[in-house]
Amino acid sequence: MNQIAENFYCRLEETIMQAKSMEDHIKLDAILSDREEWLNTYNEPDRRDILYWILETDEKLNNLLKQKSVTLREQILEEEQLNRNRGTFKLYE
C-alpha cells in the first residue's frame, strides 16, 4: 500500500488511542484535513486502490473511536461517582 496513506492511518490511530481531551479532536481534524488535501492532489494510477483501502481502514478507525468513546464515558462516570462518594463521606464526618 502507499506509504503516505499508511502514515496517515498510523497517525490517526495513534491520536485516537492517546485521546484524552478536546485538543485531540482538533488533532484528528487536522490530520483528516491533511489527508483530504493529499487525496485531492493524488492522481497516480493506484488512486482507486488507495481510496478503497482508506474506506476499509476508516471503518476500523471508526470502530476504534466508538470503543474509545465508551471507555472515556465509563471513566467519566466512575470519576463522577467517586466524587459523589467523597462528598457523601464528608457529610458524615
C-alpha positions in Angstrom: 0.0 0.0 0.0 1.0 3.6 -0.4 3.4 4.7 2.3 1.7 8.2 2.7 -1.7 6.6 3.1 -0.3 4.2 5.7 1.3 7.1 7.6 -2.0 8.9 7.8 -3.6 5.8 9.1 -0.9 5.3 11.8 -1.2 9.0 12.9 -4.9 8.8 13.1 -4.8 5.5 15.1 -2.2 6.9 17.4 -4.1 10.1 18.1 -7.3 8.1 18.8 -5.6 5.8 21.2 -4.0 8.7 23.1 -7.1 10.9 23.1 -8.0 12.5 26.4 -9.4 15.9 25.6 -10.9 18.2 23.0 -7.4 19.1 21.8 -7.1 15.6 20.5 -10.3 16.2 18.5 -8.5 19.2 16.9 -5.5 17.0 16.1 -7.8 14.4 14.4 -9.4 17.1 12.3 -6.1 18.5 11.3 -4.8 15.0 10.2 -8.0 14.3 8.3 -7.8 17.7 6.6 -4.2 17.0 5.6 -5.2 13.5 4.3 -8.1 15.0 2.3 -5.8 17.6 0.8 -3.3 14.9 -0.2 -6.0 12.7 -1.7 -7.4 15.6 -3.8 -4.0 16.2 -5.4 -3.0 12.5 -5.7 -3.5 11.4 -9.3 -1.5 8.2 -9.6 -2.8 5.1 -11.2 -3.3 3.4 -7.9 -5.6 6.1 -6.6 -8.7 3.9 -6.7 -7.0 1.2 -4.8 -5.9 3.7 -2.1 -9.4 5.0 -1.8 -10.8 1.5 -1.2 -8.1 0.9 1.3 -8.9 4.2 3.1 -12.6 3.2 3.2 -11.7 -0.1 4.9 -9.3 1.5 7.4 -11.7 4.3 8.1 -14.2 1.7 9.2 -11.6 0.3 11.6 -10.8 3.8 12.9 -14.5 4.5 13.3 -14.9 1.3 15.5 -11.8 2.3 17.4 -13.3 5.8 18.0 -16.5 4.1 19.3 -14.6 1.9 21.7 -12.5 4.9 22.9 -15.7 6.9 23.4 -17.3 4.2 25.5 -14.1 3.8 27.6 -13.9 7.6 28.2 -17.6 7.8 29.1 -17.1 5.0 31.6 -14.1 6.8 33.1 -16.1 10.0 33.4 -19.0 8.2 35.1 -16.6 6.4 37.5 -14.9 9.8 38.4 -18.3 11.4 39.0 -19.4 8.5 41.2 -16.2 8.7 43.1 -16.6 12.5 43.6 -20.2 11.9 44.8 -19.0 9.3 47.3 -16.3 11.7 48.5 -19.0 14.3 49.1 -21.2 11.9 50.9 -18.3 10.8 53.1 -17.5 14.4 54.0 -21.2 14.9 55.1 -20.8 12.1 57.6 -17.6 13.4 59.1 
